[in-house]
Amino acid sequence: MKRPMPRFDILGQLGSLRRYARSLTRDSADAEDLVHDALVRAYERRGSFRSGGNLRVWLLSIVHNAFIDGLRYRKSEAMRIEQAGYLAEANVRAPQEHSVRLAQVRDAFFRLPEEQRCALHLVAIEGLSYSEAAEVSGVPLGTLMSRIGRARAALREMEDVAPARAKGHLKIVGDR
């Protein structure tokens, strides 16, 4: 026979949790987020609470650990961003003509209607098969193929009006 889970008096502890979170974060909104995250963790790990244990201490320790985890994550994220900055400085910028051309293609892509843009993105950028992209989009395969065809035609039209010297530098994905 399973023993019932102990009943938590979370509402009675919210004041203590909010005060402690506020003292850790020094910001009301961040404190509310911290309490929320801690309560989610407490709920997920409610089986680890010892029967007869001090619920308040257990919840406060979860708030504390969630705060420390957040600090560690932000510090790690800052280091990754800093390292990415070093890598970005080592990269060579594309020649101006190609940069301008890529910006034109990007702008043309973003001007496509949403359904065409999404369909083309799933197939050309994410590398999904037509059937996978149709499943993700929730449309029949023929509809997806039609949207991709219209999107490619619109991009080809943009390519036809491009200056003659820039023509031929870019290939429309999936074009034969």
C-alpha positions as CSV (number, residue, x, y, z in Angstrom):
1,M,0.0,0.0,0.0
2,K,1.4,3.4,-1.0
3,R,1.7,5.9,1.8
4,P,0.2,9.3,1.0
5,M,2.5,12.2,0.2
6,P,2.8,14.7,3.1
7,R,0.6,17.8,2.7
8,F,2.7,20.9,2.1
9,D,1.7,24.2,3.5
10,I,3.3,26.2,0.8
11,L,1.1,29.2,1.2
12,G,2.2,29.6,4.8
13,Q,5.8,29.7,3.6
14,L,5.5,32.2,0.7
15,G,6.2,35.3,2.9
16,S,9.5,33.8,4.1
17,L,10.5,32.6,0.6
18,R,9.7,36.0,-0.9
19,R,11.7,37.9,1.8
20,Y,14.7,35.6,1.4
21,A,14.6,35.8,-2.4
22,R,14.3,39.6,-2.2
23,S,17.4,39.8,0.0
24,L,19.3,37.6,-2.4
25,T,18.3,39.3,-5.6
26,R,17.7,42.9,-4.4
27,D,14.9,43.2,-7.0
28,S,11.2,42.4,-6.7
29,A,10.7,41.0,-10.1
30,D,13.8,38.8,-9.9
31,A,12.7,37.7,-6.4
32,E,9.3,36.6,-7.7
33,D,11.0,34.7,-10.6
34,L,13.3,33.0,-8.1
35,V,10.5,32.0,-5.8
36,H,8.6,30.6,-8.8
37,D,11.6,28.6,-10.0
38,A,12.1,27.3,-6.4
39,L,8.5,26.2,-6.0
40,V,8.6,24.4,-9.4
41,R,11.8,22.6,-8.2
42,A,10.2,21.8,-4.8
43,Y,7.1,20.3,-6.6
44,E,9.3,18.3,-8.9
45,R,11.4,17.0,-6.0
46,R,8.6,16.7,-3.4
47,G,9.4,13.0,-3.0
48,S,12.8,13.9,-1.5
49,F,11.2,15.8,1.4
50,R,11.6,13.8,4.5
51,S,8.4,13.2,6.4
52,G,8.6,15.1,9.6
53,G,11.3,17.5,8.2
54,N,11.2,21.2,8.4
55,L,9.3,22.4,5.3
56,R,10.4,26.0,5.7
57,V,14.1,25.1,5.9
58,W,13.8,22.7,2.9
59,L,12.0,25.4,0.8
60,L,14.5,28.1,1.8
61,S,17.4,25.8,0.8
62,I,15.8,25.3,-2.6
63,V,15.5,29.1,-3.0
64,H,19.1,29.5,-2.1
65,N,20.3,26.7,-4.4
66,A,18.2,28.1,-7.3
67,F,19.8,31.5,-6.7
68,I,23.3,30.0,-6.8
69,D,22.5,28.0,-9.9
70,G,21.3,31.2,-11.6
71,L,24.5,33.0,-10.6
72,R,26.6,30.2,-12.0
73,Y,24.6,30.1,-15.2
74,R,24.9,33.9,-15.8
75,K,28.7,33.8,-15.1
76,S,29.1,30.8,-17.5
77,E,27.0,32.6,-20.1
78,A,29.1,35.8,-19.8
79,M,32.3,33.7,-20.3
80,R,30.8,32.1,-23.4
81,I,29.8,35.4,-24.8
82,E,33.3,36.8,-24.1
83,Q,34.9,33.8,-25.8
84,A,32.5,34.2,-28.8
85,G,33.7,37.8,-29.0
86,Y,37.3,36.6,-29.3
87,L,36.3,34.2,-32.1
88,A,34.3,36.8,-33.9
89,E,37.3,39.2,-33.9
90,A,39.4,36.4,-35.6
91,N,36.9,36.0,-38.4
92,V,37.5,37.8,-41.7
93,R,34.7,40.0,-42.9
94,A,33.2,39.2,-46.3
95,P,34.0,41.6,-49.1
96,Q,31.6,44.5,-49.2
97,E,29.9,43.4,-52.4
98,H,29.0,40.0,-51.0
99,S,27.8,41.5,-47.7
100,V,25.5,43.8,-49.5
101,R,24.2,41.0,-51.7
102,L,23.6,38.7,-48.8
103,A,21.7,41.6,-47.0
104,Q,19.5,41.9,-50.2
105,V,18.8,38.2,-50.2
106,R,18.0,38.3,-46.5
107,D,15.6,41.2,-46.9
108,A,13.9,39.5,-49.9
109,F,13.5,36.4,-47.7
110,F,11.9,38.3,-44.9
111,R,9.5,40.0,-47.3
112,L,8.1,36.7,-48.3
113,P,4.6,35.9,-46.9
114,E,4.9,34.1,-43.6
115,E,3.8,30.7,-44.8
116,Q,6.2,30.7,-47.7
117,R,9.1,32.0,-45.5
118,C,8.4,29.3,-42.9
119,A,8.2,26.5,-45.5
120,L,11.4,27.6,-47.2
121,H,13.2,28.0,-43.9
122,L,12.3,24.5,-42.7
123,V,13.6,22.9,-45.9
124,A,16.5,25.1,-47.0
125,I,17.9,26.2,-43.7
126,E,16.9,23.5,-41.2
127,G,17.4,20.7,-43.8
128,L,14.1,19.0,-43.2
129,S,12.7,16.7,-45.8
130,Y,9.5,17.9,-47.5
131,S,7.4,15.4,-45.5
132,E,9.1,16.4,-42.2
133,A,8.5,20.1,-43.0
134,A,4.9,19.4,-43.9
135,E,4.4,17.6,-40.6
136,V,6.0,20.5,-38.6
137,S,3.9,23.1,-40.4
138,G,0.7,21.0,-40.1
139,V,-0.1,21.2,-43.8
140,P,-0.4,18.6,-46.5
141,L,2.7,17.8,-48.5
142,G,1.4,19.4,-51.7
143,T,0.6,22.6,-49.9
144,L,4.1,22.8,-48.5
145,M,5.6,22.1,-51.9
146,S,3.5,24.8,-53.5
147,R,4.6,27.3,-50.8
148,I,8.2,26.5,-51.4
149,G,7.8,26.8,-55.1
150,R,6.2,30.2,-54.8
151,A,8.9,31.3,-52.4
152,R,11.7,30.2,-54.7
153,A,10.0,31.9,-57.7
154,A,9.7,35.2,-55.7
155,L,13.4,35.0,-54.8
156,R,14.3,34.2,-58.4
157,E,12.4,37.2,-59.5
158,M,14.4,39.3,-57.0
159,E,17.5,37.7,-58.5
160,D,16.4,38.7,-62.1
161,V,16.2,42.4,-61.1
162,A,19.6,42.4,-59.3
163,P,22.4,44.3,-61.0
164,A,24.1,42.3,-63.7
165,R,27.5,42.3,-62.0
166,A,26.1,40.6,-58.9
167,K,24.1,38.0,-60.8
168,G,25.2,34.4,-60.6
169,H,26.9,34.8,-57.2
170,L,24.1,33.2,-55.3
171,K,22.1,30.0,-56.0
172,I,18.5,29.7,-54.9
173,V,18.5,26.7,-52.6
174,G,17.0,23.7,-54.3
175,D,17.1,25.3,-57.7
176,R,18.4,23.0,-60.5
